[in-house]
Amino acid sequence: MTRVKATVLSDASARSLVQALVSAFAQASGIPADDARRLEAVVDGFVGFTLEHAYPDDDLGEIEVKLEADADLVHVTVHDWGLPLRSAGGVFGPLPEPLAAIELDAQGVQLLNLASGGKRLVADVPARSTGDDHARRHHLEEAAPLAGSDLPEAIEIRGASADDAEAIAQLLYENYHLSYVHADFYLPRFLIAALATGELLSAVAVHDGRVVGHHALMPRPGVPSAETGAAVVHSAYRGLGLFGLLFEHTLGAAVGQGLASVFGDAVTIHPFSQRAEASHGYHETALQLGMVPAQTTMRGFGSGGPRRRTATLRSYRPLDRRPRRAALPGAYRELLERIYANVGLTIEPGAERAPVEGDAVAADLDKPRALGFLRLRRWDEASAAALRQEVRHLLSRHADVVYADVDLAAVQDVDEATAALNELGFFVSGLILHGPEGHDHLRLQLLDSTEIELEDIVCDSSFAQALRQDVLEDKSRVNA
């Protein structure tokens, strides 16, 4: 048992019932006796405080107790709908004396007034557990979104401003430490400038002036698709449906920008990001091996992250569903047709090529993440030589992974271009929708590191699992 939730009445039996629940939870989770006694003391203190201050002389009030075990913590939430009290603890100021005493046994003790949503007492209790399948709470909540009218009136969903920059950076830190893949989100000066120029369009959830949730839209100049991400909800506010409401705000911004689609890159060290995206209409199109540097950490996943580079799953939610102009290479035709069908798009039959200006092969190096990116705009003999040169250059700059995007609307001979990339060791990743010039691209990938996770890749949906198999089989084919 790694997660349990129970509701009791605010009568004389409440404390004994909850004590029995905590005892059974500790035993099932393999929590040592000393840690179990500490956990029981914290929960009993919360319930006692609730009985005395939320439900004095009321035996019919409801008290909801939730316990979740991680590798080295138990997250405790006690929720009531009794008498209002001021928020306290952390940024909200000193705790009332009975709760302040609990800080001797727990971390992050807070009292949160959610107005019509009641109140929450939250804390993290240090406790080792031996369960094989810890709850692994995620930075996104797993509850279904609430209707706007059901959101506690004390919490506001709005567009972020430059004044929120530092709070957003700190919220990201609380959930990812310093390992979020977009490192600029830890720089308040960057956030201030990006929010002011429209480079970043963020939605925030605010409670009593405190930013407790965030979701971003990251448009790029000249590209009709934008990434959504940096999605975090403070641990004390999960289960209130905030992520769904933040997402709807972000989606409204995307529609207002006239974007053709939005996309997300979900990690593959757990299924929660993938499930969150799927619940909002995103569908997988590419498995990008080695995209995330080693040791990305998240609160609720123990003290250490993966020791190897890990993959991300690219998923799209199309906003423009018109047929796509794309020539499919024979080697990947069947796979690409399945991907288009998965995302709900069709291919325009007999569409003419749409040449684009610029170098035939464009290269870019993301040095902090040791990632290289190539884009093929057209293909001829000169292009082949340029491709080999750019690949060598990126590898000489210590790119661990290089992704090559073949423009399916512009490249005349996609079969020859794809074959040349296969000869250089590139194998399939998937499909990139609505890229530069609005064109779709076949993404291939080349690995130049042995420290890339190829076995423990969590894919939640059946389509993602099949895509993983296709990618790894093509890797074997190309490398053979």
GIHU-V44020 format. One record per helix or strand of 2 or more residues. SS is the DSSP state (H for helix, E for strand). FROM is the first residue (numbers start at 0). LEN is the number of residues. If there is no record, write none. Layout:
# GIHU-V44020
ss: {SS:SS}
from: {FROM:FROM}
len: {LEN:LEN}
This chain:
# GIHU-V44020
ss: {E:H:H:E:E:H:H:E:H:E:H:E:H:H:H:E:E:E:H:H:E:H:E:E:H:E:E:H:E:H:E:E:H}
from: {2:13:32:61:72:89:96:106:114:118:147:154:161:182:187:200:209:222:234:241:260:271:282:308:329:360:370:380:400:413:426:440:461}
len: {7:15:21:8:8:3:6:7:3:8:3:5:15:4:10:7:11:11:3:15:7:7:10:10:14:6:6:16:7:10:6:7:18}
